[in-house]
């Protein structure tokens, strides 16, 4: 699908202040935001969901677990790279980030329970067995945190699916953490080279 990457100048008027805010906060406009900018409502929703995730009880490592595990299961090359970078900035243990990217168990049992629960939410589309729910709670998480995981999955569903449609090229800021996925194909890298 031809989803144009908008600039601050080319974007619809209602998207421009949001892109300007990203430019000011990050020093650049991420290509994902440039894709979202085609619809001011979608760009705004992503910003609000992202801010809300930051207000949850999940710490930086737990947010990385949710966002990267969901993005790995959705095979989103852009978001795995971006959230690996964000995790590094948040001083998340590199071993945790590597396990997430490789889709393998995390040594920390509580974070592993969170990764397993997140994957169950994504793959089960929210339909979880009693055993999956009990394992999450037994690891020390709460029912409120189960809802916070769903918030993170919602955020990543919006961005992962957008990146699939737009074949969003990876920004230079995330290039050091490029991820090729389980299949070894990277449509975003192909789009960048084109």
Secondary structure, 3 states (H helix, E strand, C coil): CCCCCCCCCCCCHHHHHHHHHHHHHHCCCCHHHHHHCCCHHHHHHHHHHHHHHHCCCCCHHHHHHHHHHHHHHCCCHHHHHHHHHHHHHCCCCHHHHHHHHHCCCCCCHHHHHHHHHHHHHHHHCCCCCHHHHHHHHHCCCCHHHHHHHHHHHHHHHHHHHHHHHHCCCCCHHHHHHCCCCCCCCCHHHHHHHC
